[in-house]
Amino acid sequence: MEAKLIKFFIFIEKYFPDNVTFMTYCEYLNTITGDTLSLHKEYHDNHYGFPIENDDELFERLMFEINQLAFIVMNALYMSALNK
């Protein structure tokens, strides 16, 4: 398990440079407009940060978070490939 964590942190250091800043979800909402804003605002106001009450909601949130992470990692790999 420890070896996997070390590999993970090496990956993070390699593909996520120190000069990259990350926004919170609330900060991100302030940067978007139009239909995208209304979609995100509904999620933020009614789902984000609220406790999960059943297994279906937990599974849905877990899948959402996994997809978000996959998007972030793929975007980082793509951007690092462009900078080579």
Secondary structure, DSSP 8 states (H G I E B T S, - for coil): -HHHHHHHHHHHHHHS-TT-----HHHHHTT--HHHHHHHHHHHHHTTTS---SHHHHHHHHHHHHHHHHHHHHHHHHHHHHT-
